[in-house]
Amino acid sequence: MTNQIAKIPLADLILRMKENWPEAVTPETEAVLGIIRLNDVVREKSDKIMASFDLTPGAFEVLTTLRAMPAPHQLTPTELYRSILISSGGMTKILKTLEENGHIERPNTSEDGRSKPVRLTPSGAHLAEQSMAAVIKGDQAILTKSLSSKDKDQLRLILLQALAKLE
């Protein structure tokens, strides 16, 4: 395990900025810094949970994206690539590893021999469901520790509203 240097709490960083660079502190700056730092906290915990299932974040994204599709839980490589944030080369490596581990299969189809679909196997579906349940539990622990139920609902609505307008 690597030794990580503890980050300065965001409230302290913002206080320093207000004292030494007040024009850089706006409500928008504070909100975006909060989103970035919350992402770091959530991602760090999620990455540890995924690693306990021997999954990289990319492999987790592939499995859970496929699991969210209707049976037979399959997408073309292009559809999968467009659904998650992984480079084309990274996707190839992830798919190869998941296939070697029996979590996905790449059946031949008569439609297009150049692009085999990516299909979740029962083993992959089970791994997606187990790892997702653990990640959800971790997310709930983070947000329950820091926010009331009402605040969690408001945060969810605000973030979804902003993303709906931006994406």
N, C-alpha and C positions, 0 to 999 in steps of 0.2 A: 504494500500500500504506500502511496506517495504521501509525503508530508505536505499539507497545504497550509499556506499562510492565511490566517484569518483576515477577512476583509473588514475594512472600517465600516461600521454600520452606516447605512445610507443617511440616516438623520444627522449623523456627525459630519458626513461629507457635505451635505446640503448646508449645514451650519457654517462650515469652513468657507464654502462658496459664498454664502451671504455676507460673511465678514470680509472676504478678500476679493470677491468678484461678483458683487451684487447684481450687476446687469445680466449675468449669465443665469440667474435663478428666476424662472418664470413658473407659473402654474403648469404649463405644458412641459417644461424641462423636468420639474419634479415628478409629474405623472409618468413621463417616458422613462426617467431613471428608475422609478418604482417598478414599472413593467419589466425593464431589463433585469433589475436585481431579483424580482420575484421569479422571473424565468430562470435565472441562475440557480436559485434555491430549489425550485421544483425540478429542474433538469438534473442537478447533482443527486438529489434523492432518487429520482426515476432511473438514472443511469446505474446507480448501485443496485436497485431492485432488478433491472434488466440483466445486469451482470450475474446476479444470483441464479438466473435462469439460463446462463451462458448465451445471452443475446446481446448484440450490439444495438445501439439505438436504431440504426438503419434496418437491421433484421427484424426488430420489434415492429417498426413502421410497416414493413412489407407484410408480416404475418397478420397484424391487426387490420391493415387495409384490405387484404384478401378476405379475412374473416367477416368483415362488414359487408361484403358483396353477397348477393343471393346465391344459393346453391347452384352450381358446384363450387362456389367461392373461387372464381377465376377471373383474370384480366389478361389482356395482351401486355407484353412488356412495355409498349408505348403508353397504354392506359395507366399501368402501374407507375411508370416513370413520371407521368404528369400528375399523379395523385400524391406523391411524396417528394420530399426535398433531398434528393440524392442525385449525384452526378451519374451520367450514363455508365462510366467505367466503374464507379462504386456499386451501381446496381448489379452489374454483371458479376462482380465478386460476391456480393451478398446472395444473389440467386444461386450461384454455384455452391456456396457453403450450405444454404438451406436445403438444396436438392441432395447434396451428399449426406446430410443428416436426416433425410427422409421427411422433411417438413413441407416440402412442395414437390410437385412433379411437373414435367414439361411434356405433356402428351402431343403426339403428332396430330395435326388436323389436315384435312384435305383442302381447307380454304387457302392457306398460304404456308408453304414449306419453309419460308425464310423466317417466319416469326411464330414460334411455338407459344401457346398460352402458358401462363403461370397459374397452377392450380394448387390450392391448399390440400394437404393430405389430412386424414383424421388425426395423425400425430401433430401436425402443424396447427390444426384447429384447437386441439387440446392445449398446446403450448401457448397459443395466442390468448385463449381464455384464462388460463392460469396466470400468465404474466400480466395481462390487463387487469385482472382482479387485484393483484398485488400493487400495481401502479395506482389504481383507483384508491386503494386503501391508503397509500402513501400521500396522494393528493389530498384526500379527506383529512388526514392527520395534520398536514401543513395548514390547510385553510381553517379547520376547526380550532386549531391552536391559536390562530391569529385573528379570526373574524367571527362575528355573530352570524346566525343563520340569515338574518335580514341583510347584513353586509355582504355575505356570500352571494345572495340572490341579486343584489344591486350590482356587484362587481361583474357577475356573469352577464347580466343584461347590458351593462355599459360596454363591456368588451365585445360582445356579440354585435351590438348595434354599430360600434365603430368599425369593426371588421366587415360587416355587411356593406357599409358605405365605401370602404377602401378597396375591397377585393373585387 
